[in-house]
Amino acid sequence: MAQKDQLDRETFSCSICLDLLKDPVTTSCGHSYCMSCIQLHWDGEDQRKIYSCPQCRQTFTPRPVLKKNTMLAALVEQLKKTGIQAAPADHCYAGPEDVACDVCTGRKLKAFKSCLQCLISYCENHLQPHFESTKLKKHKLVEPSEKLQENICSRHDEVMKIFCRTDKKCICYLCTMEDHKGHNTVPAAAERTERQRELEVSRLNIQQRIQDREKDVKLLQQEVEAISRSADKAVEDSEKIFTQLIRLLQKRSSDVKQQIRSQQETEVSGVKELQEKLQQEITELKRKDAELKQLSHTEDHNQFLHNYPSVSQLSEPTDSSSINIRPLRYFEDVTAAVSELRDKLQDILRDKWTNISLAVTEVDVLLPGPEPKTRAGFLRYSCEITLDPNTANTELFLSKGNRKVKCTLLQQSYSSYTDRFTDSSQVLSRESLTGRCYWEVKWRGKGVYVAVAYKNISREGTESGFGRNDKSWSLRCNANRYDFWFNNIETLVSGPRSSRVGVYLDHRAGILSFYNVFKTMTLLHRVQTTFTQPLYAGLNVYDGDTAELCKPK
């Protein structure tokens, strides 16, 4: 029954408004419409003076005069009495975001297809002639589009079916005889075919890249999980190790405390024993003194002489040389020894902590970023560096908060220190360098070595000079030339002269670059290697010359 109702609706519906026919009229080609719908449709064709059937596209000249089809009107009225409705569901009507059928009048339905030849969009009902007419079957149907008018040449009002390769745009056939005359033109379909092949190649490349990136994402996810597992284990192991260190220190603290108390007890016991002996001797001496006093008052000479030998005899005195008084010096040496141990532990922790930090920062699965191109880019990685007086040669004078160094012939009153350079007029930075760092050196005089070095570089002999070993990298700058030194091998460097040199370090990537800093950054020399330890900035200056680590600006 539902199928019969659908058939009745389609049979007695206007193909323009898709509602039941109102005042139905029939054209000479046999199609029926509402009187108002077909009249409105033909009103739009008055300018051309050629009138067409919306369904089969048959044309009429002049405009037909139509009269109401009374038999069809009676049938429609009968259908209305039986309750048959022809209105489509609301979801079939075109909304603001939909492409509407160009043929429908009144409330328009959604377009089902657009025709590139007709340049009209059709709903499913109005599209039927394109499936029935032999001529219309040849038309190119595409998904509904609101841009059909863009296929019309704005100048000639013709369909643009030609592509001009010279100007890279679509044109109509009349354009080829005017503005595009002599240009390289091909049918738009041919150009589309060629571009379609390129598109497919691009799609294959994109799909391959998608697969590669999805694989990379999966690998990175696995890396995230591995990093998390490793980090958790490192935290757990580190806590255990530090707990062991704390317990070891606590055990040593307890041992020292116990030894001190034990020695205290021994010493105090010995002192008290001697103190008791001395007290007994005092008592005995007082008794003797009293007897001697009493004897001294005896008037009988014979009695005095008889008792004197026994009374005057004294016991051996206690050896007082065993008493060693050390004012305020008892266990102070223990405190000094513990303090020395503390200082050594602090030195070890300070030195080794850099290695621990470096080991942490080197955990990086991502590729290093590109080296900056501008000074502003380099300054993003600028670091404030100071010079370490404990490494400075005694002929070097430091100033400006240990950022400036000058070589003099005067010996500076530096304390003796194992990290001090003894044979080269050079100095290292206090700060270790890891990750990405940038700093600038301003120099004046005959020349300067701008360097980086490991902390375990030799401190004496000719091999201690920057660049004269495999533990330091050095750019020598003077008024006439540049040269680079590593492992006692010289490499000549060309570039403009400047009194300011920039140094860029990417420790993880193993990149060390030296730049001439003037109005622009000019690369002088770049090193690509593997750094196995933290690095320290270094300066070596000639007699009377100065070099300064500039504050970042």
MARKOLBA-669566 format. One record per residue (C-alpha): x, y, z. Coordinates in steps of 0.1 Angstrom, whole numbers. Layout:
N
NODE:X:Y:Z
NODE:X:Y:Z
...
This chain:
553
NODE:X:Y:Z
NODE:0:0:0
NODE:29:23:9
NODE:44:17:-26
NODE:10:25:-42
NODE:8:58:-22
NODE:43:67:-33
NODE:34:60:-69
NODE:2:82:-66
NODE:22:111:-51
NODE:48:110:-79
NODE:22:107:-106
NODE:1:137:-95
NODE:29:159:-82
NODE:43:190:-99
NODE:79:184:-108
NODE:87:220:-100
NODE:72:225:-65
NODE:69:187:-58
NODE:35:193:-42
NODE:2:180:-55
NODE:-8:197:-87
NODE:-28:230:-82
NODE:-47:241:-113
NODE:-28:215:-134
NODE:-19:223:-170
NODE:-2:200:-195
NODE:24:211:-221
NODE:25:198:-257
NODE:53:174:-247
NODE:30:157:-222
NODE:44:169:-189
NODE:20:185:-163
NODE:27:213:-139
NODE:9:237:-115
NODE:-3:267:-136
NODE:16:291:-113
NODE:48:270:-113
NODE:52:267:-151
NODE:42:304:-157
NODE:68:315:-132
NODE:94:293:-148
NODE:86:307:-183
NODE:86:343:-169
NODE:123:337:-163
NODE:128:328:-199
NODE:110:358:-214
NODE:143:376:-223
NODE:154:347:-245
NODE:120:343:-261
NODE:126:305:-260
NODE:106:285:-235
NODE:114:250:-223
NODE:100:221:-204
NODE:117:218:-171
NODE:117:180:-174
NODE:126:171:-210
NODE:140:205:-221
NODE:119:206:-252
NODE:116:242:-264
NODE:86:262:-276
NODE:83:293:-297
NODE:63:314:-291
NODE:53:310:-254
NODE:25:284:-252
NODE:-9:294:-239
NODE:-20:268:-214
NODE:-54:259:-201
NODE:-64:240:-170
NODE:-65:203:-174
NODE:-99:196:-158
NODE:-97:158:-158
NODE:-63:159:-140
NODE:-76:185:-116
NODE:-105:162:-107
NODE:-82:133:-101
NODE:-60:155:-78
NODE:-91:166:-59
NODE:-101:129:-55
NODE:-66:121:-42
NODE:-69:149:-16
NODE:-102:135:-3
NODE:-85:101:2
NODE:-58:117:24
NODE:-28:112:1
NODE:-2:139:6
NODE:26:146:-18
NODE:48:169:3
NODE:82:155:9
NODE:97:151:44
NODE:112:182:59
NODE:147:168:58
NODE:144:168:19
NODE:141:206:18
NODE:172:227:13
NODE:186:244:44
NODE:209:275:46
NODE:240:252:43
NODE:226:231:15
NODE:228:234:-23
NODE:192:240:-35
NODE:175:227:-66
NODE:175:255:-92
NODE:143:242:-108
NODE:121:240:-78
NODE:98:269:-71
NODE:85:279:-37
NODE:103:259:-10
NODE:132:243:-28
NODE:145:208:-23
NODE:181:198:-17
NODE:200:193:-49
NODE:210:158:-57
NODE:234:165:-86
NODE:248:195:-105
NODE:252:195:-143
NODE:284:210:-157
NODE:267:215:-191
NODE:234:230:-179
NODE:252:248:-150
NODE:221:240:-129
NODE:217:219:-98
NODE:188:194:-97
NODE:169:177:-70
NODE:163:139:-75
NODE:130:144:-92
NODE:141:172:-116
NODE:172:152:-124
NODE:152:124:-140
NODE:153:138:-176
NODE:191:135:-175
NODE:186:97:-170
NODE:159:94:-197
NODE:169:118:-225
NODE:196:106:-249
NODE:211:140:-252
NODE:210:148:-215
NODE:226:115:-206
NODE:258:129:-221
NODE:259:157:-196
NODE:285:156:-169
NODE:269:153:-135
NODE:288:161:-103
NODE:281:164:-66
NODE:259:194:-58
NODE:279:226:-60
NODE:272:263:-54
NODE:301:274:-76
NODE:286:264:-110
NODE:285:301:-121
NODE:323:302:-117
NODE:325:280:-147
NODE:309:308:-168
NODE:333:333:-185
NODE:324:367:-170
NODE:334:384:-202
NODE:317:362:-228
NODE:290:344:-208
NODE:302:311:-221
NODE:312:279:-204
NODE:349:278:-197
NODE:361:245:-212
NODE:396:254:-221
NODE:427:258:-198
NODE:454:284:-207
NODE:487:270:-195
NODE:504:303:-202
NODE:483:322:-177
NODE:473:292:-157
NODE:436:298:-157
NODE:403:284:-173
NODE:389:303:-203
NODE:361:300:-228
NODE:367:293:-266
NODE:361:330:-273
NODE:390:340:-250
NODE:414:319:-272
NODE:407:343:-300
NODE:412:375:-280
NODE:433:380:-248
NODE:447:344:-249
NODE:455:343:-286
NODE:487:324:-293
NODE:489:311:-257
NODE:495:274:-249
NODE:459:262:-244
NODE:444:227:-240
NODE:410:213:-232
NODE:402:217:-195
NODE:395:179:-194
NODE:430:172:-207
NODE:446:195:-182
NODE:426:179:-155
NODE:438:144:-166
NODE:474:155:-163
NODE:469:172:-130
NODE:450:142:-118
NODE:480:121:-124
NODE:501:146:-104
NODE:475:146:-77
NODE:476:108:-74
NODE:514:109:-71
NODE:510:136:-44
NODE:485:116:-26
NODE:507:85:-27
NODE:535:107:-13
NODE:512:121:14
NODE:499:86:23
NODE:535:73:25
NODE:544:103:48
NODE:513:96:69
NODE:524:60:73
NODE:559:71:81
NODE:547:97:106
NODE:522:72:122
NODE:552:48:125
NODE:572:76:141
NODE:544:85:165
NODE:542:48:175
NODE:580:47:180
NODE:578:80:200
NODE:550:66:221
NODE:572:35:228
NODE:600:59:236
NODE:578:78:260
NODE:570:46:278
NODE:606:35:278
NODE:617:70:291
NODE:591:68:319
NODE:602:33:329
NODE:638:43:329
NODE:632:75:348
NODE:611:57:374
NODE:639:31:378
NODE:666:59:379
NODE:646:77:406
NODE:642:45:426
NODE:679:35:423
NODE:691:71:430
NODE:670:72:462
NODE:684:39:473
NODE:720:50:466
NODE:715:83:484
NODE:699:65:513
NODE:729:42:514
NODE:752:73:514
NODE:731:89:541
NODE:733:57:562
NODE:770:55:556
NODE:775:91:568
NODE:752:84:598
NODE:773:53:606
NODE:805:72:603
NODE:790:100:624
NODE:781:74:650
NODE:815:58:649
NODE:832:92:654
NODE:809:100:683
NODE:816:66:699
NODE:853:70:695
NODE:853:105:709
NODE:832:93:739
NODE:855:63:745
NODE:886:84:743
NODE:870:110:765
NODE:863:83:791
NODE:899:70:789
NODE:914:104:792
NODE:891:115:820
NODE:898:83:839
NODE:935:88:836
NODE:932:124:848
NODE:911:114:877
NODE:935:87:888
NODE:964:111:888
NODE:942:137:905
NODE:935:111:933
NODE:972:103:937
NODE:980:140:940
NODE:952:145:965
NODE:966:116:986
NODE:1001:131:984
NODE:987:165:996
NODE:970:148:1025
NODE:1002:130:1035
NODE:1022:162:1031
NODE:998:181:1053
NODE:1001:154:1080
NODE:1039:156:1078
NODE:1038:193:1080
NODE:1017:191:1111
NODE:1041:166:1127
NODE:1071:188:1118
NODE:1053:218:1132
NODE:1046:200:1165
NODE:1083:187:1166
NODE:1095:223:1161
NODE:1078:233:1193
NODE:1095:205:1214
NODE:1118:221:1241
NODE:1136:189:1250
NODE:1166:188:1228
NODE:1172:151:1232
NODE:1136:143:1224
NODE:1137:165:1192
NODE:1169:148:1180
NODE:1155:114:1187
NODE:1122:120:1167
NODE:1135:142:1139
NODE:1149:114:1116
NODE:1116:95:1114
NODE:1094:126:1110
NODE:1115:144:1084
NODE:1116:115:1060
NODE:1092:122:1030
NODE:1078:97:1004
NODE:1087:100:968
NODE:1067:128:951
NODE:1043:120:922
NODE:1059:126:887
NODE:1042:159:876
NODE:1059:157:842
NODE:1031:133:831
NODE:1006:162:834
NODE:1004:178:799
NODE:982:208:799
NODE:969:218:764
NODE:948:249:768
NODE:916:246:747
NODE:931:218:725
NODE:916:185:732
NODE:893:171:704
NODE:896:202:681
NODE:918:181:657
NODE:889:157:653
NODE:866:186:643
NODE:892:198:618
NODE:895:163:603
NODE:858:161:599
NODE:857:196:584
NODE:883:185:559
NODE:863:155:550
NODE:832:177:545
NODE:852:200:522
NODE:865:171:502
NODE:830:156:499
NODE:816:190:487
NODE:843:192:461
NODE:836:157:449
NODE:798:164:448
NODE:804:197:429
NODE:826:181:403
NODE:805:149:399
NODE:772:168:400
NODE:780:183:366
NODE:784:148:352
NODE:751:137:368
NODE:733:168:353
NODE:749:162:319
NODE:738:125:320
NODE:702:137:327
NODE:702:164:300
NODE:715:140:274
NODE:684:119:276
NODE:668:133:245
NODE:652:113:217
NODE:643:142:195
NODE:666:156:168
NODE:685:187:177
NODE:671:220:165
NODE:688:239:137
NODE:716:263:144
NODE:704:300:147
NODE:709:323:117
NODE:708:357:134
NODE:724:372:165
NODE:690:375:181
NODE:685:338:175
NODE:719:330:191
NODE:712:353:221
NODE:683:331:230
NODE:709:306:242
NODE:732:332:258
NODE:747:323:292
NODE:766:345:317
NODE:800:331:322
NODE:827:341:348
NODE:864:332:350
NODE:877:309:377
NODE:906:326:396
NODE:917:291:408
NODE:927:282:372
NODE:942:315:362
NODE:979:316:354
NODE:997:339:379
NODE:1005:364:352
NODE:968:370:346
NODE:949:398:363
NODE:911:393:365
NODE:886:422:368
NODE:850:432:362
NODE:836:405:384
NODE:860:379:369
NODE:848:384:334
NODE:878:404:321
NODE:914:391:319
NODE:947:409:312
NODE:981:394:308
NODE:1008:413:328
NODE:1044:407:336
NODE:1036:410:373
NODE:1030:379:394
NODE:996:380:411
NODE:992:369:447
NODE:972:338:440
NODE:971:310:464
NODE:986:276:454
NODE:960:255:437
NODE:962:223:417
NODE:939:235:390
NODE:961:265:381
NODE:978:268:347
NODE:1015:271:353
NODE:1030:274:318
NODE:1003:290:296
NODE:988:324:302
NODE:952:311:302
NODE:922:306:324
NODE:890:285:324
NODE:854:295:333
NODE:839:287:366
NODE:807:274:350
NODE:806:241:331
NODE:788:242:297
NODE:763:216:286
NODE:732:217:264
NODE:730:248:240
NODE:751:278:250
NODE:762:310:234
NODE:787:336:246
NODE:807:365:231
NODE:844:375:237
NODE:856:410:231
NODE:894:413:228
NODE:920:440:223
NODE:957:437:215
NODE:979:414:195
NODE:958:383:199
NODE:937:360:219
NODE:928:323:220
NODE:890:317:224
NODE:886:281:235
NODE:866:254:252
NODE:882:226:271
NODE:875:196:294
NODE:883:202:330
NODE:909:174:330
NODE:931:193:306
NODE:968:193:316
NODE:978:223:337
NODE:1015:224:329
NODE:1039:219:300
NODE:1034:229:263
NODE:1006:204:260
NODE:985:224:284
NODE:979:252:259
NODE:945:254:244
NODE:943:235:211
NODE:976:217:217
NODE:959:186:230
NODE:928:164:224
NODE:910:180:253
NODE:905:215:240
NODE:894:233:209
NODE:907:268:202
NODE:903:297:177
NODE:933:320:176
NODE:924:356:167
NODE:949:383:158
NODE:950:414:137
NODE:962:395:106
NODE:946:361:106
NODE:925:334:122
NODE:935:298:128
NODE:919:269:145
NODE:938:244:168
NODE:929:210:180
NODE:952:181:191
NODE:981:204:181
NODE:969:205:144
NODE:965:239:129
NODE:937:248:104
NODE:937:281:86
NODE:905:301:88
NODE:893:328:65
NODE:869:356:74
NODE:865:393:82
NODE:884:407:111
NODE:865:418:142
NODE:872:425:179
NODE:842:404:189
NODE:839:367:185
NODE:807:347:192
NODE:809:310:203
NODE:779:287:199
NODE:779:252:215
NODE:754:225:211
NODE:769:199:234
NODE:745:171:227
NODE:747:175:189
NODE:785:179:191
NODE:785:213:174
NODE:810:240:182
NODE:809:272:160
NODE:829:304:160
NODE:814:335:145
NODE:826:370:137
NODE:802:394:153
NODE:798:427:136
NODE:767:440:118
NODE:759:404:108
NODE:770:370:120
NODE:797:355:98
NODE:806:318:104
NODE:844:315:108
NODE:847:278:117
NODE:825:249:128
NODE:834:217:145
NODE:813:185:144
NODE:824:160:169
NODE:813:141:200
NODE:818:157:234
NODE:822:131:262
NODE:825:155:292
NODE:812:189:302
NODE:831:218:286
NODE:845:250:301
NODE:851:283:283
NODE:887:293:280
NODE:908:324:272
NODE:945:327:265
NODE:959:362:260
NODE:992:376:249
NODE:1014:400:271
NODE:996:432:276
NODE:964:421:258
NODE:929:419:273
NODE:898:397:267
NODE:864:400:282
NODE:834:377:284
NODE:806:400:274
NODE:773:402:293
NODE:745:390:270
NODE:724:419:256
